[in-house]
Every structure is written in structure tokens, then in C-alpha cells.
């Protein structure tokens, strides 16, 4: 029986089957009821108190009505139509029937409906208000209604999800949408929104890209550049689709900045680099030049001390008192940046370059991540220049060898004795010895292109790679190494003698000296891998990786180019089984090798459509060879004479046995 009942006489029944999401999207429902009234009756049963009822189906509608009354948008005695069930025993069944058989509206129908209202002259704001949604929600649905017909039909038929449809809407170019849809429909991973966006935006640049920030939005648009904004993302998701315009404008602007810098500082060249760091191989094509540094004036030193104290105080405030995001914290950060720039300017002013060679020197200018131009901290020349670093022994007059009043034997003996005295003192001062060790190996690194005799055998030669001309600028680790190399303090290298350079090196702060040590030691590490063949395994390197808690998956991901496309199909299927079990392996067992490699790569980069648990495993999956998992084997120490004896033994003596008794493991000792 249908009858009218006051909302204040209704209460929610415990028999209502909806126990979760009771308040989901309640504001939207309330706005809809306010605009259109209650379009679906509540299902109730009578209580003992006359005129009062309990709601068995329609709890969210009841809450929305109560909210409208609480906010005075409906009268306190507002009445609604209800369906009264006299049999309380069947009320739970009625609640289940209403919720269970409810079918959500197809997103495509929603899109068409909203577009219908806008086509009839209504504004997005009016439609949003009447249906209790945001204006952005209406605009998003209308954008979907304008998808390429083939994409919209797939959404209406349930062939693609709403998320995938939103990915296609990242661009208004319906022809491009249709082309990508045709390609993606034949792909194993074509129903992934990220893959769709990547395919649509291939060759585009985000607004947050360093080049885009450097060029500026107005200049790009003014040059005819087009921008596509993802209606389903934020401002950072803008896509600048005319990459050639960005490259051209950025190159012109950076070239102009380079010319201005070269003219102001009277340099021979300033090479612009459209990247966020200067590739090391570009540096290697030139000769590094390290100018001498003058002492700071008294006023400059006072200013440096004042700025340093102010910066330290601001850092303490940011760490202990100021909260992130507050105006005070932002002001402190801005001031810190100003302090850093002024300190850099004072330091740069210390450089003393001989005017006679200044026109032979140059440097690089590149982009900081925020899009601002950044000048390289070091100078270079296109040919070798005899500078402070090129120490040389004084020549005897007229090319004659200077006569000595001491015999050669005595010279050797005295030199040996003095060496012993010096060595004993160095060995007794650990701090001094550490400074000397770091300086000697750092000095040979900086002056690698010229011979400077330092009378020491200490060196940290860079390891050679098994791949000649190996280039890996795209990897995270290689980029970090390049940035670390550029960040090393080389101010000490400008002295005109080895002694002055060592004294200047010791004046660096502890962190700057430690950075040099870390850099040169890291360069000595040879390539190893967790494999049994080729003598590549080194359990000690794996031990180092574990001590450093290295998560290889955060630095390297297998893709079709660097791994999957270069292994057998069985290896890929085994990887899929490790990630998702036999079911995932079976899904791809009949795939062609190329498609399988692409599918594995997509899965391991988090782009596959799989369960959350499988995705998590895929994102951290690595081939065993890349893991730091090898264990160092016991060593077998053999004397040089024993090795020679083995070589002379016609019977091929086996030599000593390793402590674990396995002679075959001798060659694999780490």
C-alpha cells in the first residue's frame, strides 16, 4: 500500500541489507532530491507507535531527506510517499531484492544524458547543481560523449572501462583516438589506461618538463604550439604536443643565453646543452681547466660568515619549528635559495683567470629541473693548456745536466732514509694519512689528461667495462653518477704547485673530502653479476650490495630492449609464473615472442591489468642475475711459488684444496 508519511516519523531498520557505503555520495543524492523530488518510494513497515514506520529499503534516500531538513532546505514536516509492507517477515527480502537487482547506469548513457542538457542550452553549472554533482564532473562526462565513435561505442558496450575511456579523452583529436584504439584492441595490454595515454601522447611534453618551463607557456602558444589538457587530471598533466616547437624555442633561448654569458665573461665558447646535466662524454672531449682562487677579502669573509649563520638558523627553524606548506616555511625556503645564490656568486668571484688564456676557455650552460639556465661549475679548453696543474722539474741552464756534489749511491741511500722518516710520521697520523690518500687519488682523477709526478704509487684507476664505448645515460644510476661528478668541489685544483693544491684540499670541509673519496672508490668497482659462467660472479660485491640495502628494482626495470627481448621464451614464461603463478603463465603461453616480451615489460613497469598482489610482485621482480644474492665462498690462499710449481708440473697438479674441500670452487673464490 502506498501512503504519505512525514520524514520525521521514519527511522532506519536494522534489517536493511546495505551495511557498507551507507553515506557514499550522500551530498549528491540530497542535491538530486532537492532538484527533482523523491523519484523512488521508500519501503517501510509499521511500528507499534501509530503513524511511525521503519525503513527497510531506501536508507540512503532517508539520510539525504534528513540532511535536507537539517539544512532547512525542506520543511520540518515534509512528507514523502512510501510503500508499506504489512508483513515484517519479508522486509529483509524486499531490501535485498531492491539492492541486489539494481543496475548502475552505463557511463555512456550518463555522458549522452548530460550532453543532451547542454545541447538544449543549459550550462554545465546549472546541470551540476540540479543533479548534485560538480561542474567538473559534468564537463568530464560531456568530454567522454565527444569521444571517437568507435571508442564511445566500446564504452557503451562494456568493452572498455570508464578509466580507459577517460584515458582516450586526454586528447580531443578523434582521429588519433580511433587509430590508437585500433592498435590497442589487438594488444595484450591495450586495456590499461596508462598505456593508452602513453600511446596518445607519444612525442608530447608535460608542462612540468624542464624545457617547457624554460620556454614558458606564453612563448610556446605564441609560436603556434598546441596544448592538450587532460580533463581528468590536474594542471601538471597538460601535454604540449608540438615538440619540435619546444625544441626550437628552447635551443634558441639557451643559445642566446650562452652568447650573452660568453660575451660578459669573455669566454671562447659556452656550449648550450638541452638537458638537466652535462653528459660526461661531452666533458671528456675537452680539457678541464682549474683556475687559481684568490683569498676572500675581509668584507667578503664577514659576509660569508653572516650568510652562513643566517642559513643555518633558517635550516634549524625549518627542521624543528616551521610546518611544511605554511607561508613562513615558504618564505624561509625562498630566503635560503637567495643565500645560496649569493654565496655561489662570492665563490665565483674568487676565480683568477689569466687574461692571456681566458679567450681559450669555455664552459657549458644547461637546464636545472625547474627550467632555469644553470652554468657549469668548471671551465674547459679545446686544447691542452699549460696551467697550474702542469708541474714540471726545472731545467738545467743551457740544457746541461746539473752536477751533484753527492754520489749516486749516497743519493739513493739518503733518499731511502728520508722516505722512512716521512713514512713513519704519516703512519702515526691517521687523519693526515686519510687526507693524503684522498688527495692523491683525487689529484690523479682531476689531472688524468696530463702527467704530474707525485712520487706515490697510490692510485684508484677506474675500472674498465667489458663493453667498449658503453653508454647508459638514460638509466637512473648513470644520471646520478654524472650529477655526483659535477657536484664535486674542485676549487682546490687551481694551485700552481702540488703543495698548494694539497693545502687547499685539506681546507675543504669533511663532507667535500669524503665525497671525493666516495667518487674515486666507486669508479674502481668492476662489473660483476650473480651468474656462474664467465667468471662474472663476485660474492663480495653482493655482500656490499646487501650492506648498502640496495633495492635494484628501484634503479633498473627489465623491459623489451634491455632484457625480455633478448632471452628465450621459456625465461619469460618462468618470470610470469614467479609473478602470477601458473594462471598468468598459461595466459601467455601461446603468445609470439615479441608480444610476450612487450607484455612482460609492461607488467614489470606496473602497466598490466592484474590483481593488486600480482602488480606488487611484478614491480619488484628481477632476474636472479641482477639481485645481490650471491654468497662469498671460502678463499684458498696459495703462494706464488706454488702457482709456478703447478705450471711446471707435467701431471697438472691440482694445488691446494679450498677449506670446504671443493677443488672446483677455487676459481670462483670471490
C-alpha positions in Angstrom: 0.0 0.0 0.0 1.3 3.5 -0.9 0.8 6.3 1.6 2.2 9.6 2.6 4.3 9.8 5.7 6.3 12.6 7.4 10.1 12.1 7.2 10.4 12.8 11.0 8.3 9.7 11.6 10.7 7.4 9.7 13.6 5.5 11.2 16.2 3.2 9.6 15.6 -0.5 10.2 18.4 -2.9 11.3 17.1 -5.3 8.6 18.3 -3.1 5.8 20.9 -5.3 3.9 23.1 -2.4 2.9 25.7 -2.3 5.8 28.6 -0.5 4.0 28.9 2.7 1.9 25.7 4.0 3.6 26.9 7.6 3.3 28.6 7.3 0.0 27.9 10.3 -2.3 25.1 11.4 0.1 25.5 15.1 -0.8 25.0 14.4 -4.5 21.9 12.4 -3.7 20.5 15.1 -1.5 21.0 17.7 -4.2 19.3 15.5 -6.7 16.3 15.0 -4.4 16.1 18.8 -3.8 16.0 19.4 -7.5 13.7 16.6 -8.7 12.0 15.3 -5.5 12.0 11.7 -4.3 11.7 9.7 -7.5 11.6 6.3 -5.9 9.5 5.4 -2.9 10.9 4.1 0.4 9.9 0.6 1.5 8.7 0.6 5.2 6.9 -1.5 7.8 4.7 0.0 10.6 6.0 0.3 14.2 3.8 -0.1 17.3 3.5 3.7 17.6 0.8 4.8 15.3 2.0 6.8 12.2 5.6 5.7 12.7 7.5 3.4 10.3 10.9 1.8 9.9 12.6 2.0 6.5 13.6 -1.4 5.2 14.8 -0.2 1.7 15.9 3.3 0.9 18.2 4.1 3.8 20.5 6.5 1.8 17.4 8.3 0.5 16.1 8.7 4.1 19.5 10.1 5.2 19.5 12.5 2.3 16.0 13.7 3.2 17.0 14.2 6.8 20.0 16.2 5.7 17.9 18.5 3.6 15.6 19.0 6.6 18.5 19.7 8.9 19.8 22.4 6.5 16.3 23.9 6.2 16.0 23.1 2.5 12.9 21.0 3.2 10.2 21.8 5.8 10.4 20.0 9.1 7.1 18.3 8.5 8.0 17.3 4.9 6.1 14.2 3.7 7.1 11.5 1.2 5.4 8.6 -0.5 6.3 5.2 1.0 5.4 1.6 0.2 4.1 0.0 3.4 4.7 -3.8 3.9 2.4 -5.2 6.5 4.4 -8.5 6.7 7.6 -7.7 8.6 9.0 -11.2 8.0 9.6 -10.4 4.3 11.1 -7.0 4.8 14.7 -8.2 4.6 13.9 -10.0 1.4 12.5 -6.8 0.0 15.6 -4.8 1.0 17.8 -7.4 -0.7 15.7 -7.5 -3.8 15.9 -3.7 -4.3 19.6 -3.5 -3.8 20.6 -6.8 -5.5 18.7 -6.2 -8.7 19.7 -2.6 -9.1 21.9 -2.0 -12.2 24.1 1.0 -12.3 23.6 3.4 -15.2 26.0 2.8 -18.1 28.6 5.6 -18.1 28.0 6.1 -21.8 24.3 6.8 -21.1 25.3 9.3 -18.4 27.5 11.1 -20.9 24.8 11.2 -23.5 22.3 12.5 -21.0 24.5 15.3 -19.7 25.4 16.3 -23.3 21.6 16.3 -24.1 21.0 19.0 -21.5 24.0 21.1 -22.6 22.9 20.9 -26.3 19.5 22.3 -25.2 21.2 25.4 -23.8 21.8 24.5 -20.2 25.1 25.5 -18.7 27.4 22.9 -17.1 27.0 24.8 -13.8 23.1 24.5 -13.9 23.2 20.8 -14.8 25.7 20.1 -12.0 23.5 21.9 -9.4 20.4 20.1 -10.4 22.0 16.7 -10.2 24.1 17.3 -7.2 27.5 16.9 -8.9 30.4 19.2 -9.6 30.7 21.2 -12.7 33.9 19.4 -13.5 32.1 16.1 -13.3 29.6 17.3 -15.9 32.4 18.6 -18.2 34.2 15.2 -17.9 31.1 13.3 -18.9 30.4 15.6 -21.9 34.1 15.2 -23.0 33.5 11.4 -23.0 30.4 11.9 -25.1 32.6 13.5 -27.7 35.0 10.6 -28.0 35.6 8.9 -31.3 32.5 6.9 -32.2 34.4 3.6 -32.1 35.7 4.4 -28.6 32.3 5.6 -27.3 30.6 2.5 -28.7 33.1 0.3 -26.9 32.3 2.1 -23.6 28.6 1.7 -24.2 29.0 -2.0 -24.9 31.2 -2.5 -21.8 34.2 -3.5 -23.9 36.3 -0.9 -22.2 36.1 0.6 -18.7 35.4 4.1 -17.7 39.0 4.6 -16.8 40.2 3.5 -20.2 37.6 5.8 -21.9 38.9 8.7 -19.8 42.4 7.9 -21.0 41.3 8.3 -24.6 39.8 11.7 -23.7 43.3 13.0 -22.9 43.3 14.4 -26.5 40.3 15.9 -28.4 41.8 14.5 -31.7 39.2 11.8 -32.5 41.2 10.6 -35.5 44.1 9.9 -33.2 41.8 8.3 -30.7 40.5 5.9 -33.4 43.9 5.0 -34.6 45.2 4.2 -31.1 42.0 2.3 -30.3 42.5 0.1 -33.3 46.1 -0.6 -32.3 45.3 -1.2 -28.6 42.4 -3.5 -29.3 44.9 -6.0 -30.7 47.4 -5.7 -27.8 47.6 -7.8 -24.7 47.9 -4.7 -22.5 45.8 -2.3 -24.6 43.1 -2.1 -21.9 45.5 -0.3 -19.5 44.7 3.5 -19.1 48.4 4.3 -18.7 49.3 2.5 -21.9 46.5 4.3 -23.7 47.7 7.7 -22.5 51.3 6.9 -23.4 50.3 5.9 -26.9 48.2 9.0 -27.4 50.8 11.4 -26.0 53.8 9.8 -27.7 56.1 12.6 -28.6 54.5 15.1 -26.3 56.0 17.0 -23.4 54.5 17.6 -20.0 54.1 21.2 -18.7 56.4 20.3 -15.8 59.3 19.3 -18.2 62.4 21.4 -17.8 62.4 22.5 -21.4 58.7 23.5 -21.2 59.3 25.6 -18.1 62.4 27.2 -19.7 60.4 28.2 -22.8 57.3 29.3 -21.0 53.7 28.7 -21.8 53.1 32.1 -23.5 56.1 31.8 -25.8 55.1 28.3 -26.8 51.5 29.2 -27.5 52.6 32.4 -29.3 54.7 30.3 -31.6 51.7 28.2 -32.6 52.3 25.4 -30.1 49.2 23.4 -29.2 48.3 22.3 -25.7 46.0 19.4 -24.7 44.8 19.4 -21.1 43.7 16.1 -19.5 40.3 17.0 -18.1 40.6 14.0 -15.8 44.0 15.3 -14.4 45.4 18.5 -12.9 47.3 21.4 -14.4 50.5 19.4 -14.3 49.0 16.9 -16.7 48.9 19.4 -19.6 50.5 18.0 -22.7 52.5 20.2 -25.1 52.1 18.3 -28.3 54.3 20.3 -30.7 57.7 19.0 -29.5 59.6 20.5 -32.4 58.4 23.9 -31.4 59.6 23.4 -27.8 63.0 22.1 -29.0 63.4 25.0 -31.4 62.4 27.7 -28.9 64.4 26.1 -26.1 67.5 25.8 -28.3 67.2 29.4 -29.5 66.7 30.8 -25.9 69.6 28.7 -24.5 71.9 29.6 -27.4 71.1 33.3 -26.7 71.9 32.8 -23.0 75.1 31.1 -24.0 76.2 34.0 -26.2 75.4 36.6 -23.5 77.4 34.6 -21.0 80.4 34.2 -23.3 80.4 38.0 -24.1 80.0 39.0 -20.4 82.8 36.7 -19.2 84.9 37.0 -22.4 85.0 33.2 -22.9 86.0 31.4 -26.1 82.8 29.3 -26.0 79.8 28.5 -24.0 78.1 25.3 -25.2 74.4 25.0 -24.6 73.1 21.6 -23.5 69.3 21.0 -23.7 69.4 18.6 -20.7 69.3 18.7 -16.9 73.0 17.8 -16.7 76.0 17.8 -19.0 76.8 14.3 -20.3 80.2 13.1 -19.1 81.3 12.1 -22.6 80.9 15.8 -23.7 83.2 16.8 -20.9 85.7 14.1 -21.8 86.1 15.6 -25.3 87.6 18.8 -23.7 90.4 19.5 -21.3 89.4 20.7 -17.8 91.0 23.9 -16.6 91.2 24.7 -13.0 91.9 28.4 -12.3 93.6 29.6 -9.2 91.5 31.1 -6.4 92.3 34.3 -4.5 91.7 34.7 -0.8 88.5 36.3 0.3 88.7 39.9 1.4 87.8 40.8 5.0 84.4 42.2 3.9 83.7 39.1 1.8 84.6 36.8 4.6 82.4 38.7 7.0 79.5 38.4 4.6 80.1 34.7 4.0 80.1 34.1 7.8 76.9 36.2 8.2 75.1 34.4 5.4 76.2 31.0 6.7 74.9 31.8 10.2 71.6 33.0 8.8 71.3 29.9 6.6 72.0 27.6 9.5 69.4 29.3 11.6 66.8 29.0 8.9 67.5 25.3 8.4 67.1 24.7 12.1 63.7 26.5 12.0 62.5 24.5 9.0 63.5 21.3 10.8 62.1 22.0 14.2 59.6 24.8 14.2 58.1 25.7 10.8 55.5 23.4 9.3 55.6 22.4 5.6 53.3 24.4 3.4 53.0 27.4 5.7 53.8 30.9 4.4 56.6 31.1 7.0 58.2 27.9 5.7 57.9 29.0 2.1 59.5 32.4 2.9 62.3 30.6 4.8 62.9 28.4 1.7 63.0 31.3 -0.6 65.5 33.1 1.6 67.7 30.0 1.8 67.8 29.9 -2.0 68.8 33.6 -2.1 71.5 32.9 0.4 72.8 30.0 -1.7 72.9 32.1 -4.8 74.8 35.0 -3.1 77.3 32.5 -1.6 77.8 31.0 -5.1 78.4 34.5 -6.5 81.0 35.3 -3.9 82.8 32.0 -4.5 82.7 32.5 -8.3 84.3 36.0 -7.8 87.4 34.3 -6.3 88.3 32.8 -9.6 91.5 34.3 -11.1 92.0 33.5 -14.8 94.9 34.9 -16.7 93.7 37.2 -19.3 96.2 35.8 -21.7 94.5 32.4 -21.8 90.9 33.4 -21.0 90.0 33.6 -24.6 90.9 29.9 -24.9 88.5 28.8 -22.1 84.8 28.0 -22.1 82.1 26.1 -20.2 78.6 24.7 -20.6 75.2 26.1 -19.9 72.3 23.6 -19.3 68.9 23.5 -17.6 68.0 23.0 -14.0 65.0 20.8 -13.2 62.9 23.9 -12.6 63.7 25.2 -16.1 66.2 27.9 -15.1 69.5 28.1 -17.0 72.5 26.8 -15.0 76.2 27.4 -15.7 78.6 24.5 -15.3 80.8 24.9 -12.2 84.0 24.1 -14.1 85.9 25.5 -17.1 87.3 23.7 -20.1 89.5 24.3 -23.1 89.5 22.7 -26.6 93.3 22.0 -26.4 95.7 21.3 -23.6 96.8 24.5 -21.8 99.8 24.5 -19.5 98.3 25.6 -16.2 98.7 25.4 -12.5 98.3 21.7 -12.6 101.2 21.1 -15.0 104.1 20.9 -12.6 107.5 20.4 -14.1 111.0 19.9 -13.0 113.2 23.0 -13.5 115.6 22.6 -16.4 119.3 23.0 -16.1 120.8 26.0 -17.8 121.7 25.5 -21.5 120.2 22.0 -21.4 123.1 20.7 -19.3 122.5 18.2 -16.5 123.3 19.8 -13.1 126.2 18.3 -11.4 125.7 16.9 -7.9 128.3 17.0 -5.1 126.9 13.7 -3.9 127.5 10.3 -5.4 124.6 8.4 -6.9 124.8 5.7 -4.3 124.7 8.2 -1.5 121.7 9.9 -3.1 119.8 6.7 -3.1 120.6 5.8 0.5 119.8 9.3 1.8 116.5 9.3 -0.2 115.6 6.0 1.3 116.3 7.1 4.8 114.3 10.3 4.4 111.4 8.3 3.0 111.4 6.1 6.1 111.3 9.2 8.3 108.4 10.7 6.3 106.5 7.4 6.2 106.8 6.8 9.9 105.3 10.3 10.6 102.4 9.8 8.1 101.7 6.4 9.6 101.4 7.9 13.0 98.8 10.5 12.0 95.7 8.7 10.7 93.8 11.9 9.9 96.7 13.3 7.9 97.2 10.0 6.1 93.5 9.8 5.1 93.6 13.4 3.7 96.8 12.5 1.8 95.2 9.3 0.4 92.1 11.0 -0.8 94.1 13.9 -2.3 96.5 11.7 -4.2 93.8 9.6 -5.9 91.6 12.6 -6.5 94.5 14.6 -7.9 95.2 11.8 -10.4 91.5 11.8 -11.4 91.4 15.6 -12.0 94.7 15.7 -13.9 94.3 12.5 -15.8 94.9 14.2 -19.1 98.4 15.4 -18.0 101.3 13.8 -16.2 102.1 15.3 -12.8 104.7 13.4 -10.8 103.7 13.0 -7.2 106.2 10.3 -6.1 103.5 8.0 -4.8 102.3 4.6 -6.1 98.8 5.2 -4.7 96.1 5.4 -7.3 92.4 4.4 -7.8 92.2 3.6 -11.5 88.8 3.5 -13.0 87.6 0.0 -13.9 87.3 -0.9 -17.5 84.0 -2.1 -18.9 83.6 -5.3 -20.9 81.5 -3.3 -23.4 83.7 -0.8 -25.3 82.1 2.7 -25.5 79.3 1.6 -23.1 76.6 4.4 -23.0 73.9 4.3 -20.4 72.9 8.0 -19.9 69.2 7.0 -19.7 69.5 5.0 -16.5 68.9 6.4 -13.1 72.2 5.2 -11.8 74.3 6.7 -14.6 72.5 10.0 -14.3 73.2 10.0 -10.5 76.9 9.3 -11.1 77.1 12.2 -13.6 75.4 14.6 -11.2 77.7 13.4 -8.4 80.8 14.0 -10.6 79.6 17.5 -11.5 78.9 18.3 -7.8 82.5 17.5 -6.6 84.4 20.5 -5.2 87.4 21.2 -7.5 88.3 24.6 -6.1 91.5 23.1 -4.6 92.8 22.2 -8.1 93.8 25.8 -9.1 97.0 25.9 -7.1 100.3 26.3 -9.1 102.1 23.5 -7.1 101.2 20.1 -5.7 101.8 21.5 -2.3 99.4 24.4 -2.6 96.8 22.1 -4.0 97.2 19.7 -1.1 96.9 22.6 1.4 93.8 23.8 -0.4 92.3 20.3 -0.4 92.8 20.0 3.3 90.8 23.2 3.8 87.7 21.6 2.3 85.1 20.6 4.8 84.9 17.0 5.8 81.9 16.2 3.6 83.6 17.6 0.4 86.7 15.5 1.1 84.5 12.4 1.8 82.6 13.0 -1.5 85.9 12.7 -3.4 86.8 9.5 -1.6 83.4 8.0 -2.4 83.6 9.0 -6.0 87.1 7.6 -6.7 86.5 4.4 -4.8 83.2 3.8 -6.7 85.0 4.2 -10.0 87.3 1.3 -9.2 84.4 -1.3 -9.0 84.5 -3.7 -11.8 81.3 -5.1 -13.5 80.1 -8.3 -11.7 76.9 -10.3 -11.9 75.1 -13.0 -10.0 75.9 -15.7 -12.6 78.0 -18.8 -12.6 79.5 -18.5 -16.1 82.3 -16.3 -17.4 83.9 -15.6 -14.0 81.5 -12.7 -13.5 80.2 -13.7 -10.0 81.8 -11.9 -7.0 80.2 -12.7 -3.7 81.9 -9.7 -2.0 80.2 -7.3 -4.4 76.9 -9.0 -3.5 77.8 -8.6 0.2 78.4 -4.8 -0.4 75.0 -4.5 -2.1 73.3 -6.1 0.9 75.2 -3.9 3.4 74.0 -0.9 1.4 70.5 -2.2 1.3 70.3 -1.7 -2.4 66.9 -2.2 -4.0 67.8 -2.9 -7.6 64.1 -2.7 -8.7 64.1 1.0 -7.8 67.0 1.6 -10.2 66.5 -0.8 -13.0 63.5 -2.4 -14.5 63.6 -5.1 -17.2 62.0 -4.1 -20.5 61.8 -5.5 -24.0 65.1 -3.8 -25.0 67.4 -4.5 -22.0 66.2 -8.0 -21.1 63.0 -9.7 -22.2 63.5 -9.2 -25.9 67.0 -10.8 -25.6 66.1 -14.0 -23.7 64.4 -17.3 -24.6 60.6 -17.6 -24.4 61.0 -20.1 -21.5 62.8 -17.4 -19.4 59.9 -15.0 -19.9 57.3 -17.6 -19.1 59.2 -18.5 -15.9 59.2 -14.9 -14.9 55.4 -14.7 -15.4 55.0 -17.8 -13.3 57.1 -16.3 -10.5 54.9 -13.2 -10.6 51.4 -14.5 -11.0 51.6 -18.3 -10.8 50.6 -20.9 -13.4 47.5 -19.0 -14.3 49.4 -15.9 -15.5 51.9 -18.2 -17.3 49.1 -20.0 -19.1 47.6 -16.8 -20.3 50.6 -16.0 -22.4 52.0 -19.5 -23.2 50.9 -19.3 -26.9 51.9 -15.7 -27.5 54.6 -14.8 -30.0 58.0 -13.9 -28.6 57.8 -10.2 -29.5 54.3 -9.8 -28.0 55.4 -11.8 -24.9 58.4 -9.6 -24.4 56.2 -6.5 -24.6 53.7 -8.0 -22.2 56.4 -8.9 -19.7 57.9 -5.4 -19.9 54.5 -3.7 -19.4 53.8 -5.9 -16.4 57.1 -5.2 -14.8 56.6 -1.5 -15.2 53.2 -1.6 -13.4 51.1 -1.3 -16.6 49.5 -4.6 -16.8 45.8 -5.3 -15.8 46.3 -7.7 -12.9 45.3 -8.1 -9.3 47.0 -5.7 -6.8 49.0 -8.5 -5.3 50.3 -9.6 -8.7 51.1 -6.0 -9.7 53.1 -5.6 -6.5 55.2 -8.7 -7.3 55.7 -7.5 -10.9 57.0 -4.1 -9.8 59.8 -5.7 -7.7 60.5 -8.7 -10.0 64.1 -9.1 -11.1 66.1 -11.8 -12.9 68.2 -13.6 -10.3 71.3 -12.4 -12.1 70.6 -8.8 -11.1 70.0 -9.5 -7.5 72.7 -9.0 -4.9 72.2 -12.6 -3.7 75.5 -14.4 -4.2 77.4 -15.6 -1.2 81.1 -15.3 -1.0 82.9 -18.6 -1.0 85.8 -19.5 1.3 89.1 -18.4 -0.2 92.2 -20.6 -0.9 95.5 -18.8 -0.4 98.3 -20.0 -2.5 101.9 -18.8 -2.7 103.4 -17.5 -5.9 106.0 -20.4 -5.8 103.1 -22.9 -5.6 101.5 -21.4 -8.7 104.8 -21.6 -10.6 105.2 -25.2 -9.4 101.7 -26.0 -10.8 102.7 -24.6 -14.2 105.9 -26.7 -14.3 104.1 -29.9 -13.2 103.6 -32.0 -16.3 101.0 -34.0 -14.4 99.0 -30.9 -13.8 99.0 -30.9 -10.0 95.8 -29.7 -8.5 97.3 -27.4 -5.9 95.7 -26.7 -2.6 92.2 -27.6 -1.7 89.8 -25.0 -0.5 88.7 -25.2 3.1 85.3 -26.6 2.1 87.1 -29.4 0.3 85.8 -28.5 -3.2 88.7 -28.0 -5.6 86.3 -27.0 -8.3 85.4 -23.8 -6.4 88.9 -22.4 -6.4 88.3 -20.3 -9.5 85.1 -18.9 -8.0 86.5 -17.6 -4.8 85.3 -14.0 -4.5 
